């Protein structure tokens, strides 16, 4: 079975109908493909079996997480070159794509190549999925129990691992980059302060942070703006970490951290609500309830800052389906919505939407910084979780950075007000003048 790389390249090009944009290196040390291109390393025959038994994105994801395939060279460039074949799906025209594949499979040379691939793959036994994969879930989406399990899968993988990736800020959402010389820590501090100013926080007010993570937002708001804050999370590990940070900062009398779902809060009203990178977990079916719940938690005149990733709209929204890799390995049950739908649902709940700021380029910069942190301490990251988990995060963050850069997805800060009946919103006349930078 010599020259496995050459045979795999030929098969791929026959199916695609175009040259393969990356080079292949196979387990027998053979190589094939354009010189100087990133190298897709296929370490063993098991990688082929994964793709045969689960063709498409999930089979490739399993091979990546298990270490059966890798990239030698620039990961971003390799993903960019492969995006059109793997992650870029024309969701508005799935039937023509399927028809093209079926036509290709009807050709005798393709059937012959497929038989050869079967021979290359070895024993016809489906490999076990990597341990990091979420198994198929049952029951209705977004119940209290199922949401807690989904959040635990993503966040309860070790605070030390997240500290390595995120850096000292411990903020796991898009930073706000003021200039080319800013550090990740600067950019995360500036993001938190921007949110505080958009919310118009001042001393003595009461803030709710929905999906508070490791407590960075409530810490910044209490320390710099003198508010009293409640942070809620569904992650026990996050809550433990946040409480220690708050105690160490001497702010335990001003900040409370709860392991609680937003649907369980009964101690309204709040003067302001921040929801930073949490709404992606809510789901389409629950979003109206989410928006109404946050509206009810605010006093009249109170403000909501909803910071949320958005996808591009589809001509037929019913064709939307969650990315398999993300669903099985990163954010189980997570769903993205177009920003227009988010704004509409906030308005339907009673909010007056006063500002929408698109910051997708900022998230690309943030993700590249996180990938750099992970790669710089790779062996330690793998020890803190598992090699497979570290590979999940590297692929997810690098691919996401490219998606933000190419405008495949975006992220937006939506400022909304529970405007009183008299109509006074309290928002400055000039929309981007957010007030002072802090107390005193």
C-alpha positions in Angstrom: 0.0 0.0 0.0 2.7 2.5 -1.0 2.0 6.2 -1.7 -1.1 6.4 0.4 -0.9 10.2 0.1 -1.0 10.2 -3.6 -4.0 7.9 -3.7 -5.9 10.0 -1.2 -5.1 13.2 -3.1 -6.4 11.6 -6.3 -9.6 10.4 -4.6 -10.3 13.8 -3.0 -9.7 15.7 -6.3 -12.0 13.3 -8.2 -14.8 13.9 -5.7 -14.3 17.6 -5.5 -13.7 18.1 -9.2 -10.8 20.5 -8.4 -7.2 20.4 -7.2 -6.8 19.8 -3.4 -5.6 23.2 -1.9 -3.4 21.5 0.8 -0.7 18.9 0.8 -1.3 15.5 2.3 1.2 13.5 4.4 0.1 9.9 5.1 1.0 7.4 7.8 3.4 5.7 5.3 5.4 9.0 5.1 4.3 9.6 1.5 3.3 13.1 0.5 1.3 14.6 -2.3 -0.1 18.0 -3.2 1.0 21.6 -3.9 4.5 22.3 -2.6 4.7 25.0 0.1 1.0 24.5 1.1 -0.1 23.7 4.7 0.2 19.9 5.2 -2.8 17.8 6.3 -1.2 15.0 8.3 -3.1 11.7 8.3 -1.4 9.8 11.1 -3.2 6.4 10.7 -5.8 4.4 8.9 -8.3 5.0 11.7 -8.7 8.6 10.5 -10.1 7.2 7.2 -12.5 4.9 9.0 -13.8 7.8 11.0 -14.5 9.7 7.8 -16.0 6.7 6.1 -18.4 5.9 8.9 -19.3 9.5 9.6 -18.7 11.4 6.3 -18.4 15.2 6.5 -17.6 17.6 9.3 -18.3 15.3 12.3 -16.0 12.5 11.0 -13.2 15.0 10.4 -13.8 16.5 13.9 -13.5 13.2 15.5 -10.3 12.4 13.7 -8.9 15.8 14.8 -9.8 15.5 18.4 -8.5 12.0 18.6 -5.2 13.1 17.1 -5.6 10.9 14.0 -5.2 14.0 11.8 -3.2 17.2 12.3 -1.9 20.2 10.4 1.8 20.9 9.8 2.2 24.6 9.1 -0.1 27.6 9.4 -3.4 26.3 11.0 -5.3 29.5 10.0 -4.2 29.2 6.4 -5.1 25.5 6.3 -8.5 26.1 7.7 -9.1 29.0 5.3 -8.2 26.8 2.3 -10.4 23.9 3.5 -13.3 26.0 4.6 -15.2 25.8 1.3 -15.1 22.0 1.4 -15.8 21.4 5.1 -17.3 24.3 7.1 -18.7 26.5 4.4 -22.1 25.1 3.5 -24.6 26.7 1.2 -27.5 26.3 3.6 -29.9 27.9 1.2 -29.3 25.3 -1.5 -28.7 21.9 0.2 -30.5 19.8 -2.5 -28.3 20.8 -5.4 -25.2 20.0 -3.3 -26.6 16.5 -2.5 -27.4 16.0 -6.2 -23.8 16.9 -7.1 -22.5 14.3 -4.7 -24.8 11.6 -5.9 -23.8 12.3 -9.5 -20.2 12.0 -8.5 -20.8 8.7 -6.8 -22.5 7.4 -9.9 -19.4 7.8 -11.9 -17.4 4.5 -12.3 -14.1 6.1 -11.5 -15.5 7.5 -8.2 -16.9 4.2 -7.2 -13.6 2.6 -8.0 -11.8 5.2 -5.9 -14.3 4.7 -3.0 -13.5 1.0 -3.0 -9.8 1.8 -2.9 -10.4 4.1 0.1 -12.2 1.2 1.8 -9.2 -0.9 1.2 -6.8 1.8 2.5 -8.9 2.2 5.7 -8.4 -1.3 6.9 -10.7 -3.2 9.2 -14.4 -2.1 8.6 -15.1 -1.4 12.2 -16.4 2.1 13.3 -13.9 3.7 15.7 -15.3 4.8 19.1 -15.9 8.6 19.3 -13.4 10.5 21.4 -14.2 10.8 25.1 -14.5 14.6 24.7 -17.6 14.2 22.5 -21.1 14.8 24.0 -23.3 11.8 23.3 -26.6 12.3 21.6 -29.0 14.0 24.0 -32.6 13.1 24.5 -35.6 15.0 25.7 -36.7 18.6 25.1 -34.2 21.4 24.5 -33.4 24.0 27.1 -35.0 22.6 30.2 -33.3 23.8 33.4 -31.5 20.4 33.8 -30.4 20.1 30.2 -29.1 23.7 30.1 -27.1 23.1 33.3 -25.6 19.9 31.8 -24.6 21.8 28.6 -23.0 24.6 30.5 -21.1 22.1 32.7 -19.7 20.4 29.6 -18.3 23.7 28.3 -17.2 25.5 31.4 -16.4 22.8 34.0 -13.2 21.7 32.4 -10.9 23.3 34.9 -10.4 26.9 36.0 -6.6 26.5 35.6 -7.1 25.6 31.9 -9.2 28.7 31.3 -6.7 30.9 33.2 -4.0 29.6 30.8 -6.1 30.4 27.7 -7.8 33.6 28.8 -5.0 35.3 30.7 -5.4 37.2 34.0 -8.6 38.9 33.0 -10.6 35.6 33.1 -13.0 37.1 30.6 -14.4 34.6 28.0 -16.1 36.9 25.6 -15.0 39.4 22.9 -12.6 42.0 24.0 -12.7 45.7 22.8 -9.4 46.7 21.2 -8.7 50.5 21.4 -5.5 50.3 19.3 -2.8 48.1 17.8 -0.6 48.3 20.9 -3.3 47.1 23.3 -2.8 43.9 25.2 -5.5 41.3 25.7 -5.7 42.4 29.3 -6.1 46.0 28.3 -8.8 45.1 25.7 -10.8 43.0 28.2 -10.7 45.8 30.8 -11.8 48.3 28.2 -14.7 46.0 27.1 -16.0 45.7 30.7 -15.7 49.5 31.2 -17.5 50.2 28.0 -20.4 48.0 29.1 -20.5 49.8 32.5 -20.7 53.1 30.7 -23.4 52.0 28.3 -25.4 50.8 31.3 -24.9 54.2 32.9 -23.8 52.6 36.2 -23.4 54.7 39.3 -22.8 54.2 43.0 -25.6 52.5 44.9 -27.2 50.9 41.9 -28.0 47.2 41.7 -26.6 45.2 38.7 -27.4 41.7 37.6 -24.8 39.9 35.4 -26.5 36.9 33.6 -23.9 34.3 32.9 -21.3 35.9 35.1 -18.4 33.5 34.3 -15.5 33.9 36.6 -16.8 37.2 38.0 -14.9 39.7 36.1 -17.8 42.0 35.1 -19.3 42.2 38.6 -15.8 42.8 40.1 -15.1 45.7 37.7 -18.6 47.2 38.2 -18.4 47.1 42.0 -14.8 48.3 42.2 -14.9 51.1 39.6 -18.6 52.2 39.8 -19.6 51.4 43.3 -22.6 49.2 42.4 -24.0 46.2 44.3 -24.0 43.2 42.0 -25.4 39.7 41.6 -23.8 37.3 39.2 -25.4 34.1 38.1 -23.9 31.1 36.4 -24.8 27.4 35.9 -21.2 26.3 36.4 -20.2 25.2 39.9 -16.5 25.6 39.1 -17.0 29.2 37.8 -19.0 30.1 40.9 -16.3 28.8 43.3 -13.5 30.7 41.4 -15.6 33.9 41.3 -16.4 33.8 45.0 -12.7 33.5 45.9 -11.7 36.4 43.6 -14.4 38.5 45.2 -13.3 37.6 48.7 -9.7 38.3 47.9 -10.7 41.7 46.5 -12.6 42.6 49.7 -15.9 43.0 47.9 -17.9 40.1 49.4 -20.3 42.7 51.0 -21.1 44.1 47.5 -21.2 41.1 45.2 -23.1 37.9 45.4 -22.5 34.9 43.1 -25.2 32.3 42.6 -25.5 29.1 40.8 -28.9 29.9 39.3 -30.8 30.0 36.0 -32.1 33.4 34.9 -35.6 31.8 34.9 -35.3 31.3 38.7 -34.6 34.9 39.8 -37.3 36.4 42.0 -35.6 39.3 43.7 -36.1 42.0 41.2 -35.9 44.9 40.4 -32.4 45.7 39.2 -31.2 49.0 37.8 -29.2 47.3 35.1 -28.6 43.9 33.5 -25.6 42.7 31.6 -25.7 39.5 29.5 -22.2 39.0 28.0 -21.8 35.9 25.7 -24.6 34.0 27.4 -27.6 34.4 25.1 -26.1 32.0 22.6 -27.0 29.3 25.0 -30.7 30.3 25.2 -32.0 28.8 22.0 -34.6 30.0 19.5 -37.6 28.4 21.3 -36.7 30.1 24.6 -35.5 33.5 23.4 -38.8 35.2 23.9 -39.0 34.0 27.5 -35.4 35.1 28.0 -36.1 38.6 26.7 -39.3 38.9 28.8 -37.6 37.6 31.9 -34.8 40.2 31.7 -37.4 43.0 31.0 -39.3 42.0 34.1 -36.2 42.0 36.2 -35.5 45.7 35.4 -37.0 48.7 37.1 -38.6 51.2 34.7 -35.8 53.2 33.1 -33.3 50.3 33.7 -30.9 49.2 31.0 -29.9 45.9 29.4 -26.7 45.3 27.6 -26.9 42.2 25.5 -23.6 41.1 24.1 -24.2 38.2 21.6 -22.7 36.4 18.7 -24.8 36.5 15.5 -24.9 34.5 12.3 -25.9 35.6 8.8 -29.6 35.4 8.0 -30.9 32.7 5.7 -33.6 33.1 3.1 -35.3 30.2 4.7 -34.7 30.2 8.5 -36.2 26.7 8.8 -33.0 25.3 7.1 -30.8 26.5 9.9 -29.0 23.7 11.7 -26.4 23.8 14.4 -22.8 23.1 13.4 -22.1 19.4 14.3 -18.6 20.0 15.6 -19.7 22.9 17.8 -22.8 21.0 19.1 -20.9 17.8 20.0 -17.6 19.3 21.3 -18.0 22.9 22.2 -21.4 24.4 23.0 -24.0 21.6 23.2 -27.5 22.9 22.3 -26.1 26.3 21.5 -27.9 28.3 18.7 -27.0 31.5 16.9 -29.6 34.0 15.5 -29.3 37.0 13.1 -28.9 40.3 15.0 -32.1 41.5 13.4 -34.1 38.7 15.0 -32.5 39.4 18.4 -33.4 43.1 18.2 -36.9 42.2 17.2 -37.4 39.8 20.1 -36.1 42.3 22.6 -38.6 44.9 21.2 -41.4 42.4 21.3 -40.6 41.9 25.0 -41.2 45.6 25.6 -37.6 47.0 25.4 -36.7 50.1 23.5 -33.5 49.3 21.6 -31.3 52.4 21.7 -28.0 51.2 20.2 -26.4 48.3 18.3 -22.6 48.2 18.0 -21.1 45.6 15.8 -17.6 44.5 17.0 -16.9 41.3 15.0 -13.3 42.3 14.1 -12.6 42.7 17.8 -13.6 39.0 18.3 -11.1 37.8 15.7 -8.3 39.6 17.5 -9.5 38.2 20.8 -9.6 34.6 19.5 -6.2 34.9 17.9 -4.8 36.0 21.3 -6.4 33.0 23.0 -5.0 30.6 20.4 -1.6 32.1 20.9 -1.9 31.6 24.7 -2.9 28.0 24.2 -0.2 27.2 21.7 2.5 28.8 23.9 1.7 26.5 26.8 0.4 23.5 24.9 1.8 20.7 27.0 0.6 22.3 30.2 -2.9 22.8 28.7 -3.1 19.1 27.7 -2.1 18.1 31.2 -4.8 20.3 32.8 -7.6 18.8 30.8 -6.8 16.3 28.1 -5.0 16.4 24.8 -8.3 16.0 23.0 -9.9 18.8 24.9 -7.0 21.1 24.1 -7.3 20.2 20.4 -11.0 21.0 20.5 -10.3 24.5 21.8 -7.5 25.1 19.3 -9.6 24.1 16.3 -12.7 25.9 17.6 -11.0 29.2 18.3 -8.9 29.3 15.2 -11.8 28.4 12.9 -14.0 31.0 14.8 -11.4 33.7 14.3 -11.5 33.1 10.5 -15.3 33.2 10.6 -15.3 36.6 12.2 -12.7 37.9 9.9 -14.6 36.7 6.8 -18.0 38.1 8.1 -19.5 34.6 8.3 -20.5 35.4 11.9 -20.5 38.6 13.9 -20.9 39.9 17.5 -23.0 42.8 18.7 -23.6 44.8 21.8 -27.3 45.7 21.9 -28.3 48.4 24.5 -32.0 48.3 25.4 -34.1 50.2 27.9 -37.2 49.4 29.9 -38.5 52.9 29.0 -41.1 54.3 31.4 -44.6 55.2 30.2 -43.5 58.9 30.2 -41.0 58.2 27.5 -37.8 59.3 29.2 -35.1 56.8 28.4 -32.3 58.4 30.2 -29.9 57.6 27.4 -27.6 60.5 26.2 -28.8 62.4 23.1 -25.5 61.6 21.4 -25.6 57.8 21.1 -22.0 57.0 21.6 -21.3 59.4 24.5 -21.5 56.9 27.4 -20.7 59.1 30.3 -17.8 59.1 32.8 -15.0 56.5 33.0 -15.8 55.6 36.6 -16.2 57.1 40.1 -14.7 60.4 41.0 
